[in-house]
Amino acid sequence: MKLFTSVYDVTDINALAAEALQLKQNPYSHQHLGKNKTLGLVFLNPSLRTRMSTQKAALNLGMNVMVLNMDKEGWALELQDGVVMNGSTVEHIREAAAVLGQYVDIIGVRSFPGLKNRDEDYNEEIFNKFVKYCGVPVVSLESATRHPLQSLADLVTITELKIKPRPKVVLTWAPHIKPLPQAVPNSFAEWMCKADVDFTIAHPKGYELSTDFTNGATITHNQDEALADADFIYVKNWSAFEPYGKILPGNEDWMLTNEKLKVTNDAKVMHCLPVRRNLELSDEILDGASSIVVHEAGNRVWAAQAVLKQMLESL
């Protein structure tokens, strides 16, 4: 594996999830792969789980890790070609990415969308230029449109905890006070549409995701209908795709509660975190037996380790 940006970079998602669970049982069994190899993690946005879990995964594989918070510690990047750099940008991404590729064997990049211009965000300019110019394998630590390490960890969690061969999985929209990217729901939908699950997306009218990510899903505006007999419920807010990056009024009643769980099949509740308590998810859910959000976050290590292992094997 030379590139990990989406489900389409994976030949067999079930095999990759199984490999992650094998690594969970024996985390240090492949340390020889990472000996004298270095992972560089480049963050243009904040991170807790992605940063710590990917570092831990690399260390489990015997790798060295270097972290650059480019938004705080690096020079302001110029993305456009052929410009006269007489403004606020100091370093062109051509040199920045190429130089980083001289120092590390694998690069992880995290970059959020601006939520102002849909075409710019969905073109993934920053991420794609890192891939183009760095000269080493690249793993997405979340981009403007996808969060594949999170989605792999979600698949690992469902695979690990399911009690029937083909569980019902529901992605349900949740309220928030500000516009959030579509990256996590896009990515989760994309992976679930490839997985052996019965997959439903529930959201208020106006929050439709791009059909590029939801082909194969059942989509409804009725949350109660979607939750009926669910085995796993993935809770996540996202802003509108059209009008892009906007929050629409109302829909506060979409927050998940124990009362809403009564129609499910004792469903386990998932969230990528961070979560705003009693806005996106109620205390009673997060502190109750239904929540697996911490377990899910723990599986971020094994998802990242499975991907890094395959990348190291390809060097």
Secondary structure, 3 states (H helix, E strand, C coil): CCEECCHHHCCCHHHHHHHHHHHHHCCCCCHHHHCCCEEEEEECCCCCHHHHHHHHHHHHCCCEEEEEEHHHHCCCEECCCCCCCCCCCCEEHHHHHHHHHHHCCEEEEECCCCCCCHHHHHCCHHHHHHHHHHCCCEEECCCCCCCHHHHHHHHHHHHHHCCCCCCEEEEEECCCCCCCCCHHHHHHHHHHHHCCCEEEEECCCCCCCCHHHHCCCEEECCHHHHHCCCCEEEEECCCCCCCCCCCCCCCHHHCECHHHHCCCCCCEEECCCCCCECCCECHHHHCCCCECHHHHHHHHHHHHHHHHHHHHHHC
